Amino acid sequence: MEISILQWIGYIASIIIAISMTVSSILMFRWINLLGAVTFSAYGFMIGALPVGFLNLFIVLVDIYYLRSIYSKKEIFEILHVKPGSQYLERFLKFHEKDIRNFFPEFNYKPSQEDTAFFILRDMAVAGIFIAHRHEVNSLMVTLDYVIPEYRDFKNGKFVFLSLRGQFIEDGISKIIAQAQTEKHKKYLIKNGFVQMDDNHYEKSLAD
């Protein structure tokens, strides 16, 4: 049986909506759900199914409302320094171990007094963890820069590498070094201003 273009639009809209239900990031959910609702609304009006069209048009408006709220919300970012080997730090890493390995498959935490470690707080909620150590006199090597799924909107990275830039410079750091172990992490580093030096070696100058 030959499938019409309208049927294909309906199938595609259903698939997009289904995909939106599988993502953990609230921001990503809203964007994908918005795309699916727009497609479904158009499909409903094209086949004359007004309830389908208007219902999904309402969902479009709801998604736009929440996306606008997300992007306009003024969140308070803070850092909470933790000592290497902190019990809470170890429990946090253990709890998120499986997800961490999706981005840092070679990560194996071995506490060292040379480590710089802090949690990133967003409105007092723990959004991620940053662990690094001195690589050279003026360089910082990132061991782990992990953000929990609910907060993966690049705001954490911007806070660490832009808002904390002055603090790093005061501490004598002029360059941050990171090794990308996955394609997702490579995109994250490039998005935050890192420059690829070789296959998996990235650097960000704080002097620029």
Contacts in CASP RR format, 6 or more apart in sequence:
PFRMAT RR
TARGET T0000
AUTHOR 0000-0000-0000
METHOD contacts of the structure
MODEL  1
MEISILQWIGYIASIIIAISMTVSSILMFRWINLLGAVTFSAYGFMIGAL
PVGFLNLFIVLVDIYYLRSIYSKKEIFEILHVKPGSQYLERFLKFHEKDI
RNFFPEFNYKPSQEDTAFFILRDMAVAGIFIAHRHEVNSLMVTLDYVIPE
YRDFKNGKFVFLSLRGQFIEDGISKIIAQAQTEKHKKYLIKNGFVQMDDN
HYEKSLAD
3 11 0 8 1.000
6 43 0 8 1.000
6 46 0 8 1.000
6 47 0 8 1.000
9 39 0 8 1.000
9 42 0 8 1.000
9 43 0 8 1.000
9 46 0 8 1.000
10 39 0 8 1.000
10 40 0 8 1.000
10 43 0 8 1.000
12 39 0 8 1.000
13 36 0 8 1.000
13 39 0 8 1.000
13 40 0 8 1.000
13 43 0 8 1.000
14 40 0 8 1.000
16 32 0 8 1.000
16 35 0 8 1.000
16 36 0 8 1.000
16 39 0 8 1.000
17 33 0 8 1.000
17 36 0 8 1.000
17 37 0 8 1.000
17 40 0 8 1.000
19 32 0 8 1.000
20 29 0 8 1.000
20 32 0 8 1.000
20 33 0 8 1.000
20 36 0 8 1.000
21 29 0 8 1.000
23 29 0 8 1.000
23 32 0 8 1.000
24 149 0 8 1.000
24 150 0 8 1.000
25 149 0 8 1.000
25 150 0 8 1.000
25 151 0 8 1.000
25 152 0 8 1.000
25 153 0 8 1.000
26 70 0 8 1.000
26 150 0 8 1.000
27 67 0 8 1.000
27 70 0 8 1.000
27 152 0 8 1.000
27 153 0 8 1.000
28 152 0 8 1.000
30 63 0 8 1.000
30 66 0 8 1.000
30 67 0 8 1.000
30 70 0 8 1.000
31 63 0 8 1.000
31 67 0 8 1.000
33 59 0 8 1.000
33 63 0 8 1.000
34 60 0 8 1.000
34 63 0 8 1.000
34 64 0 8 1.000
34 67 0 8 1.000
36 56 0 8 1.000
37 56 0 8 1.000
37 57 0 8 1.000
37 59 0 8 1.000
37 60 0 8 1.000
37 63 0 8 1.000
38 56 0 8 1.000
38 60 0 8 1.000
40 52 0 8 1.000
40 53 0 8 1.000
40 56 0 8 1.000
40 59 0 8 1.000
41 52 0 8 1.000
41 53 0 8 1.000
41 54 0 8 1.000
41 55 0 8 1.000
41 56 0 8 1.000
41 57 0 8 1.000
41 59 0 8 1.000
41 60 0 8 1.000
42 53 0 8 1.000
43 52 0 8 1.000
43 53 0 8 1.000
44 50 0 8 1.000
44 52 0 8 1.000
44 53 0 8 1.000
44 56 0 8 1.000
45 53 0 8 1.000
70 153 0 8 1.000
75 122 0 8 1.000
75 123 0 8 1.000
75 155 0 8 1.000
76 121 0 8 1.000
76 122 0 8 1.000
76 123 0 8 1.000
76 124 0 8 1.000
77 120 0 8 1.000
77 121 0 8 1.000
77 122 0 8 1.000
77 155 0 8 1.000
77 159 0 8 1.000
77 163 0 8 1.000
78 120 0 8 1.000
78 121 0 8 1.000
78 124 0 8 1.000
79 118 0 8 1.000
79 119 0 8 1.000
79 120 0 8 1.000
79 121 0 8 1.000
79 130 0 8 1.000
79 164 0 8 1.000
80 118 0 8 1.000
80 119 0 8 1.000
80 121 0 8 1.000
80 126 0 8 1.000
81 117 0 8 1.000
81 118 0 8 1.000
82 88 0 8 1.000
82 89 0 8 1.000
82 117 0 8 1.000
82 118 0 8 1.000
82 119 0 8 1.000
83 89 0 8 1.000
83 117 0 8 1.000
84 111 0 8 1.000
84 112 0 8 1.000
84 113 0 8 1.000
84 115 0 8 1.000
84 117 0 8 1.000
85 111 0 8 1.000
86 117 0 8 1.000
89 117 0 8 1.000
89 129 0 8 1.000
90 109 0 8 1.000
92 119 0 8 1.000
92 126 0 8 1.000
92 129 0 8 1.000
93 100 0 8 1.000
93 109 0 8 1.000
93 129 0 8 1.000
96 146 0 8 1.000
96 148 0 8 1.000
99 146 0 8 1.000
99 148 0 8 1.000
99 149 0 8 1.000
100 107 0 8 1.000
100 144 0 8 1.000
100 146 0 8 1.000
101 107 0 8 1.000
102 182 0 8 1.000
102 184 0 8 1.000
103 146 0 8 1.000
103 181 0 8 1.000
103 182 0 8 1.000
103 184 0 8 1.000
103 185 0 8 1.000
104 144 0 8 1.000
104 146 0 8 1.000
104 181 0 8 1.000
104 182 0 8 1.000
104 185 0 8 1.000
105 181 0 8 1.000
105 182 0 8 1.000
106 181 0 8 1.000
107 143 0 8 1.000
107 144 0 8 1.000
109 131 0 8 1.000
109 143 0 8 1.000
109 144 0 8 1.000
112 133 0 8 1.000
114 133 0 8 1.000
114 134 0 8 1.000
115 131 0 8 1.000
115 132 0 8 1.000
115 133 0 8 1.000
115 143 0 8 1.000
116 130 0 8 1.000
116 131 0 8 1.000
116 132 0 8 1.000
116 133 0 8 1.000
116 140 0 8 1.000
117 129 0 8 1.000
117 130 0 8 1.000
117 131 0 8 1.000
117 132 0 8 1.000
118 129 0 8 1.000
118 130 0 8 1.000
119 126 0 8 1.000
119 128 0 8 1.000
119 129 0 8 1.000
119 130 0 8 1.000
120 126 0 8 1.000
120 127 0 8 1.000
120 128 0 8 1.000
120 129 0 8 1.000
120 130 0 8 1.000
120 147 0 8 1.000
120 156 0 8 1.000
120 159 0 8 1.000
120 160 0 8 1.000
121 127 0 8 1.000
122 151 0 8 1.000
122 155 0 8 1.000
122 156 0 8 1.000
126 148 0 8 1.000
127 147 0 8 1.000
127 148 0 8 1.000
127 150 0 8 1.000
127 151 0 8 1.000
127 156 0 8 1.000
128 146 0 8 1.000
128 147 0 8 1.000
128 148 0 8 1.000
128 151 0 8 1.000
128 156 0 8 1.000
129 144 0 8 1.000
129 145 0 8 1.000
129 146 0 8 1.000
130 142 0 8 1.000
130 144 0 8 1.000
130 145 0 8 1.000
130 160 0 8 1.000
131 142 0 8 1.000
131 143 0 8 1.000
131 144 0 8 1.000
131 145 0 8 1.000
132 140 0 8 1.000
132 141 0 8 1.000
132 142 0 8 1.000
132 143 0 8 1.000
132 176 0 8 1.000
133 140 0 8 1.000
133 141 0 8 1.000
133 143 0 8 1.000
134 140 0 8 1.000
134 141 0 8 1.000
135 141 0 8 1.000
135 177 0 8 1.000
138 172 0 8 1.000
138 173 0 8 1.000
138 174 0 8 1.000
138 175 0 8 1.000
139 173 0 8 1.000
139 174 0 8 1.000
139 175 0 8 1.000
139 176 0 8 1.000
139 177 0 8 1.000
140 168 0 8 1.000
140 173 0 8 1.000
140 175 0 8 1.000
140 176 0 8 1.000
140 177 0 8 1.000
141 177 0 8 1.000
141 178 0 8 1.000
142 176 0 8 1.000
142 177 0 8 1.000
142 178 0 8 1.000
142 179 0 8 1.000
145 157 0 8 1.000
145 160 0 8 1.000
145 178 0 8 1.000
145 188 0 8 1.000
147 156 0 8 1.000
147 157 0 8 1.000
154 188 0 8 1.000
154 191 0 8 1.000
154 192 0 8 1.000
157 188 0 8 1.000
157 192 0 8 1.000
158 192 0 8 1.000
161 176 0 8 1.000
161 192 0 8 1.000
161 193 0 8 1.000
161 204 0 8 1.000
165 206 0 8 1.000
166 206 0 8 1.000
168 176 0 8 1.000
168 206 0 8 1.000
169 206 0 8 1.000
173 206 0 8 1.000
174 205 0 8 1.000
174 206 0 8 1.000
174 207 0 8 1.000
175 203 0 8 1.000
175 204 0 8 1.000
175 205 0 8 1.000
175 206 0 8 1.000
175 207 0 8 1.000
176 194 0 8 1.000
176 203 0 8 1.000
176 204 0 8 1.000
176 206 0 8 1.000
177 201 0 8 1.000
177 202 0 8 1.000
177 203 0 8 1.000
177 204 0 8 1.000
178 189 0 8 1.000
178 194 0 8 1.000
178 202 0 8 1.000
178 203 0 8 1.000
178 204 0 8 1.000
179 200 0 8 1.000
179 201 0 8 1.000
179 202 0 8 1.000
180 186 0 8 1.000
180 189 0 8 1.000
180 200 0 8 1.000
180 202 0 8 1.000
181 200 0 8 1.000
186 196 0 8 1.000
186 200 0 8 1.000
186 202 0 8 1.000
189 202 0 8 1.000
189 204 0 8 1.000
190 196 0 8 1.000
190 202 0 8 1.000
192 204 0 8 1.000
193 204 0 8 1.000
194 202 0 8 1.000
194 203 0 8 1.000
194 204 0 8 1.000
195 202 0 8 1.000
195 203 0 8 1.000
195 204 0 8 1.000
195 205 0 8 1.000
196 202 0 8 1.000
197 203 0 8 1.000
END
